[in-house]
Amino acid sequence: KSQSVVNTEVSTQSQLPTNTPTKKEEFKLPVLSEKEKQKLRAETDFFISREEESRIDPAFYISVDAEAIPKEGWDELINRIKETGSSVLSSKTGTIVINAYVNYFGNVIATEIATGIEVQVNSLVEMAVYSTRFLPAIINKRPANSQVKLTFTLPLQ
């Protein structure tokens, strides 16, 4: 009996369009200044029709053109944490890192504590973040779901 040899090697390079970048460095988004991000937010149409809503990408992005920011500002968020937990936070030091998942409407739909101090302090900060309304992240001049990494260093300034 004779054995036949079949070559199963497939070149993926030939299957890609000629203009497809192949190096990871080519996929990096440009870094925008704060002024450019403000301009982008001003140009962005935040209205989403029902038809568009049904086509929104369900993914939560880390790399965006302009990240989600609290609608009332960072100072307001920190002041809310201080006011609601002044007795709990008074003698605490350390860093709390929270991942917040902000949808295209600016609502925080989930949070997770990446690094924490104590359960009571973590919960206080997490609830303040969860109840905060954000301006959504922007990708290609459209609001988008995003993951925001928030770091709070105690004592809060």
N, C-alpha and C positions, 0 to 999 in steps of 0.2 A: 504494500500500500504506500502511496505517496502522500506526504503532508503538504498542505498549502499554507502559506503564511499570508496573513492579512494585515496590512498596515492600518492601524486605527488612529494614528496621530492626525489631529485636526488643527489647522492653524486658525486661531481666532483673529489674528491680525488682518487676514484677507476678508473677514466678514464685517469688519467695522467700516463705516463710511470714511472716506479719506480725510475729512475735516474733524474727526473725533480726536480730542486730546487723549493721550495715553499715560501721561505722567500725572501723579497726584498734585504736584505743585500748580498745574494749569487749572485746577478746579477751585482755587482759593478765591473768595470774594474780595473785592477792594475794601479797604478800611476807610470809612467816611469820618470826617471831622464832625464835631457836635453841630456846627453851623450847617453843614451839608445835610445832616440828619433832620434838623429842624426844617430846612427847606423841603426835604422829601416828605415830611409829615404834612406840611402845608399844601403840597401838591397832591397828596393821596386822597382818593375818594373813599371814605369810610362807609358809604351806603352800600349795602348788599341786598339785592333783590332776592325773592324766594327762589327764582330760577337759578341765580348764581349760588345761592346757599346750598342747593342740592349738588353742586359740582365742586364744592370746596374740598381741598386736600385734607384728609383727616390727620396727617402727620404733624408732629410738633417739632419745629426746627430750632436748632441751636445757632446756626450761622444764618443771620438775616441782614438785610440792608440797614435797618434801624431797629434796635431792640425795644421791647415793651417797657414802658416806664409808668410809674403811678400817675394817674390823671391829676391828682392834687399835688404831686411833687414828693420827692424823697423825704423832705423835712416833715411833711404832714404825717407820713407813715411812721417815722421815728417818734414824733410827738405822740401819736396815738398809742404806740407801744409803751412809752414812758408813762402816760396818763393812766392807762388801764392796769399797769403792773408795777407802779412805783414801789410798793412794799416788797414785792417779790424780787425786783431787779436791783434794789438798793445796794446790796453787798456782793453781787455776782460779778465775776470777771470771766472772760473767755470769748470764744468765737462760735457763732451758730451759722451754719450754711444750710439754706433751704432752697430746694429746686421747686419752682412754681411753674405750673403749666397754664399758660394764658391763652385763651382762645381768640379767634379773630374779632370778637365783640369786645374784648378787653376784660372778660371775666376770668378769675382764677378758678379753674375747674378741679384742680388737684394740687396738693403740695406733698413734699416728702423731705424729711430732715436728713441731710447728708452728714452733717457733723453737729453735735449738740452738746449741751452742758448738763442740765437736769431736766427731768420730764416736765415739771411745772413751768420752768422758764421756756423750754422749747415749745410747749403748747401755747403759751401766751404769745410768743413771737409768730408762731405758725398761724394762729387764728387771726392775728392782725394782718398778715400777708394775705390770707385766704379771703378776708372781707374787703380787701382793697380793690378798687376799680382801676384798671390800667388802660393806657392808650396801647392798642395792639402793636405787635411787631409789623414791620413792613418788608415785603419781598416784591420786587418788580412793581412798585407803586400800588400795591394792593395789601390790605390787612391779611395777616397770616397767623396761624397757630404757632406758638413758640414755647420753648423751655427757657426760663429765666433763672439764673443762679444768683441768689441773694446772700450776701455775707453781712452779718451783724456782729460787731465787736463790742462787747460789754466791758466797762460801762458805756452806755450810749451817750454820744456827744450832742 
